[in-house]
Amino acid sequence: MKIRFALRLAGMIIIPFLLVLAPMLIGQRYGIIQSEIVPDLQRLPVGSVTGASFALLAFLLAFTFQIAANRFEARKKLFLDEVTNIRTTYLRAELLPEPFLTEIRKLIVEYVNLRVELHSDISQIGYAMTRSGQILESLWKKTTQLTKTDLSPAIFSLFASSLNNVIDNYNHRITWTIQYRIPPMIFWVLFFVTFFCMLVIGYQFGVSGKGDFWVFILLALIFATVIFLILVLDNPRLSRLNQKPLLTLQRQIK
């Protein structure tokens, strides 16, 4: 598992690096050949085409990065809201009669422990999602059973609303983390535009008779790093949130 993760991480930086470097080298070689065939080629507005291409690429990179950054911020807000709502539900459970108080708090503790264990071992995500759903369902069933007791309607409403917020947080978090990702089509367009922009700049270097291999390496590293950052932010397994609020909650409710 660790080897597969390392290979995947390496591929996320190597593939964008090659995606930038290879077309620059190809474009440079083609530009050199064309300049030998057509001596006046340098007079053509190649620089204007290059500038327009890079403006488009910069816009597309900024657009894609903004999507990934917004997703990360949304995940962080949902995480903090969930921790707050779990804490509130745990505290309000003290208003409930036995055996509901003990049973509900026990389920909440298990729910929090599952979240903490999942952060340590992401491979357990399938079991954690299934068990979390079962715990939330059990909590809701016990809440509905409270309607058959002589519990005050005000207290019932207070507890039920906090538990409902926990359930909503869970559904929103699963949706934002697993289901809502940057559409593959955006990545394909980004890679397509990047490839041809680098082809154009390599061509300009070739036509001008200039171009240093190490300059190409530097450009490839810069663009590959930006693309890598976008891929990391879009992947919840790589851009993990700081779990300190959840760990603090775990210690508080033991």
N, C-alpha and C positions, 0 to 999 in steps of 0.2 A: 504493500500500500504506500509506504513512504517513497519507494523507488518510482512508482507510478506518479505520485504527486510531484516529485522532483523533476521527472521527465516532462510532465505537463507544464510545470512552471518554466523550465528551460525553453520549451517550445513557444511559450507565450512571449519570450523576448527574442529568441533566435529567428522565428518566422518573420516578425515585423522588421527585424534588422536586415534580413536577406531581401525582404520585400522592398526596402529602400535602397540598399546597396546595389543589388543586381541590375535594376533598370538604369541607375546612374552610369554604371560601367558600360552597359549596352548602348545607352544613348551617347556616351562620350565616343565610343568606338565608331558608331555610325556617323557622328558629326565630323570626326576626323576624315573618314572616307569621303563624305560628301564635300567637305571643304577642298579636298584635293581634286575632285571632279569639277566643282563649281567654285572658282577662285573668289567670285564676288558674293559669296554666300554670307559673309559677315555683315553686309549692308542690309540684309533682311531684318525685319523687326522681331528677331527671336527673343530679345530681352523683354519686349512687351508681352509676348505670349507666355513667357516664363513667369512674369510678375502676376498676370491674370490667373495663371494656374495655381500659383502659390496662395493667392488671395482666396481662391475657392477652397483649397486644401485647409487653410487656416480656419476658415468659417466652418467647414465640416468637422474639423478636430474640436473646435470650441463647442459646437453644437452637441457632438457626441459626448464630450467630457461633461457638459452641463447636465445631460440626462443621467449619466452615471453618478455624478456628485449629488444630484437631487435625490436619487434613489438611496444613496448612502445616508443622507441626512434624514430622509423619511424613515428608514430602518432604525436609525438611532433614536428618533423621537418616539416611535412605536415601542421600542425597547424600554425607554425610560417611563413611558406612560404605563406599560404593562407592570413593571416593577412597583410603581406607585399604587396601581389598582389592586395588585395582589396583597400588598401590605395593608391597604385599607380593608379589603375583604377579610383578611386574617384578624384584624383588630375588631371589626364589627361582628365577627362570629362569636365574640365573648358575650354579646347580647342575647345569644340563643340559648335555649334550655338544653339540658342533657337528654339523650345522648348525641344530639345534633352538634353541639359544641365540639366534643372530642372527635367525632367522625369527620366533620368538615375540616377542622384544623389538620387532622392527620392527612387528608387528601391534599390539602394545600401544600403541606410540607413535602409530600412526595412529588407534587407537580414542580416545585422549585428545585428539588434535588435532580429531577430529570433534566431540567434546563442546564444545571451546572455540569452534570455528567456529559451532556451532549457537547458542550464546549470543549471538554477534554478529549472526547472521542467522537468525531463527526460521523464516523461510519455507522453509528447507532441512530442515525436520523430517522430511519424508517420505523424502528421500534418506538423511539421517543414521540414521534407524531401520533402513532396509533394509541399509545398509552396515554398521552396528553389528552387526546380526544375522549378516551374512556373516562379519565378523571373528571374532565369538565362536564361530561354527561351525568356522571354520578353526583357531582355537586349540584347540578340543576335539579335532578330527581329529588335529592334530599331537601332542596329549597321548596319544591312544590309540596312536599310532605308537611312542610311547616304550616301550610294553609289549613291543615286538619287539627292543628293545636290551637291553644288559646293565646298565641303570641300576638302582641299588639300590632295592628296593621301598619303603624308608623315604623316600627322596628323592622317588620318584614320588608316593607318597601325600601328601607335604607339598605338592608343587606342584599336584597335581590338586585337592586340597581348597581351596587358595586360588583357583584358576581357577573352580572350582565356585561359590565365594562371589561372584565377579565376575558370573557368569552369573545367579545368583539375584538379585543386586542390580539388574541390568539389568531383569529381568522384573518385579520388585517396583516399581521406579521407574516403568516404563512404565504399570503398572497403576494406581498411585496418582496419577500425574500426568495421564494422559489418560482412563482409563476410570472411575475412582472419583471422581465429582463429586457435589455436593449434588443429590439428586433434584429434577427440575423441579417435582414436586408440592409440595414444601416451599416453593419460591419462590412458587408460585401461592397457596398458603394464606397465606403471609406478606403478599403484596400484597393479598389479599382482606381479611384482618383489618386491615391498615393502613388501607385505604380506608374501611372502616366505622367504625373507631375515630376517624379524623379527621372523619368525617361527624358522629359523636356529639358530639365536642368543639366543632365548629363550631355544631351545634345548641344546645349549652349556652350558648355565647357569644351566640347570637341571642336565646334566651329571656331571658337576663339583661339584654339590652339593652346589653351591653358587647362589646368586641372591637376590636382595633387591627390593621390590615392588616400593619403591621410585626412585630407579635407572631406573626401567622400565617407571615410570611416566615421569621422566626427559627426557629419550630418546624419548618417544612418543611426548612430547611437542616440542622437537627440530625438529624432522622430520615433525611433523604436521605443524609447523610454516613455514618451507621451502616450503612444498606443498601448504599451504595457500597463501604464497606470489606469487607462480607461478599462482595460480588460480586468484588472484586479478589482477596481471599484464595482464593476458589474457582477463579480463573482463573490457571493456571500461567504464561500469557504476560504477565500483569500483575504477579503476585507472584513475580518471579524471585528465585532464591536468590543469595546472594553467591558468586561463582565464584572467589574468591581461593584456596581450597584446591586447586581444580583447576588454576589457573594456576601455582601453586607446584609442583604435581606435574609439569606440563608442562615447566617449567624443569629439574626434577631428573632427568628421564628422557631428555633430549635427548642 
